[in-house]
Amino acid sequence: MRLLSAIDTSSSGMTAQRLRMDVIASNLANINTTRTEAGGPYRRQLVIFEARNPRSGHSFKDVLGQQLEGGAGVRVKKIIEDQAPFKRVFDPAHPDAGDDGYVNMPNVNVVAEMVDMISATRAYEANVTALDATKGMALKALEIGR
């Protein structure tokens, strides 16, 4: 059973990081979107993770036992909009320019998105490595049984 919980933990991390990569891609795709259905420019989205806890132990012994049996994994709690201010760019010819000639542009920063993308990629790779190690241990255990 512990082998399956290790696989489940790694797969939950891979699933969460894949969704994080999807959100980062959406942010980058909308870097110049000045009009959305909600009105106004696109707002950067952020993924919030939380620990996934299949058993809700309330005592210290229960919580410690869960940690010894294997992690519970991670899940996406919610996707929120970044409330940072929009960038203002002077472009009086733009159709969304105000009376002062400034356009509100999305609050997406390419450098921050690329750093987040690298972080998500590394976290995904770490989960793949853990999954491969678990698979290797299972194969070695089967070889011992021969």
C-alpha positions in Angstrom: 0.0 0.0 0.0 2.9 2.4 0.7 4.2 1.9 -2.8 0.8 3.1 -4.2 0.8 6.1 -1.9 4.2 7.1 -3.1 3.1 6.9 -6.7 -0.1 8.8 -5.8 1.9 11.6 -4.2 4.2 11.9 -7.2 1.3 11.9 -9.6 -0.6 14.6 -7.7 2.5 16.8 -7.8 2.9 16.2 -11.6 -0.8 17.1 -12.1 -0.6 20.2 -10.0 2.6 21.4 -11.8 1.0 20.7 -15.2 -1.9 22.9 -14.3 0.5 25.6 -13.1 2.2 25.4 -16.5 -1.1 25.8 -18.3 -1.8 29.0 -16.2 1.6 30.4 -17.0 1.1 29.7 -20.7 -2.3 31.6 -20.5 -0.6 34.5 -18.8 2.0 34.7 -21.5 -0.6 34.3 -24.3 -2.5 37.3 -22.9 0.4 39.6 -22.3 -1.0 42.2 -24.8 -4.8 41.6 -24.1 -6.3 45.0 -23.3 -9.9 43.8 -23.4 -11.5 40.9 -21.7 -15.1 39.7 -21.3 -15.1 41.1 -17.8 -13.9 44.5 -19.2 -10.5 46.0 -18.9 -7.1 44.4 -19.4 -6.2 40.8 -18.6 -5.1 40.1 -15.1 -2.3 37.7 -14.3 -3.5 34.5 -12.8 -1.7 32.6 -9.9 -2.1 29.0 -8.8 -2.5 28.4 -5.1 -1.5 24.9 -3.9 -2.5 23.1 -0.7 -1.6 19.8 0.9 -3.9 17.0 0.1 -4.8 15.1 3.2 -6.8 11.9 2.5 -7.2 11.2 6.2 -8.0 13.9 8.7 -6.2 12.9 11.9 -6.5 15.5 14.7 -4.0 14.1 17.2 -0.2 14.5 16.9 0.1 10.7 16.7 -2.3 10.6 13.7 -0.5 13.3 11.9 2.9 11.7 12.5 1.5 8.4 11.4 0.4 9.9 8.1 3.8 11.4 7.5 5.5 8.0 8.2 3.1 6.1 5.9 3.8 8.5 3.0 2.8 11.9 2.0 -0.7 12.8 1.0 0.3 14.8 -2.1 -0.7 18.2 -3.3 -3.7 19.7 -5.0 -4.6 23.1 -6.5 -6.7 25.0 -4.0 -7.7 27.8 -6.4 -6.6 30.0 -9.2 -6.6 33.7 -8.3 -6.1 36.9 -10.1 -3.1 39.0 -9.3 -4.2 42.4 -8.0 -1.0 44.2 -8.9 -1.7 47.4 -10.8 -1.8 47.4 -14.5 1.1 48.8 -16.6 0.3 52.1 -18.2 1.7 52.7 -21.6 1.5 55.9 -23.6 0.0 55.0 -27.0 -2.6 57.6 -28.1 -3.3 55.7 -31.3 -4.4 52.5 -29.5 -8.2 51.9 -29.5 -8.3 51.4 -25.8 -6.3 54.6 -24.9 -7.9 57.0 -22.5 -8.3 60.7 -22.9 -4.7 61.2 -21.6 -3.3 58.8 -24.3 -2.4 56.0 -21.9 -3.4 52.4 -22.2 -3.8 50.0 -19.3 -1.8 46.9 -20.2 -2.0 43.5 -18.4 0.0 43.1 -15.2 2.0 40.2 -16.7 5.7 40.4 -16.4 7.5 38.1 -18.9 10.6 37.6 -16.7 8.5 36.6 -13.7 6.5 34.2 -15.9 9.6 32.6 -17.2 11.0 32.1 -13.7 7.7 30.5 -12.7 7.9 28.3 -15.7 11.4 27.1 -14.9 10.3 26.5 -11.3 7.2 24.5 -12.4 9.3 22.5 -14.9 11.9 21.6 -12.2 9.2 20.6 -9.7 7.6 18.4 -12.4 10.9 16.8 -13.2 11.5 16.2 -9.4 8.2 14.4 -9.2 9.1 12.3 -12.3 12.4 11.4 -10.7 10.6 10.3 -7.5 8.1 8.3 -9.5 11.0 6.6 -11.4 12.8 5.8 -8.0 9.5 4.3 -6.7 9.2 2.2 -9.8 12.8 1.1 -9.6 12.3 0.0 -5.9 9.2 -2.0 -6.9 11.1 -3.8 -9.7 14.0 -4.6 -7.4 11.5 -6.0 -4.8 10.0 -8.2 -7.5 13.5 -9.5 -8.5 14.2 -10.4 -4.9 11.1 -12.5 -4.9 12.3 -14.7 -7.8 
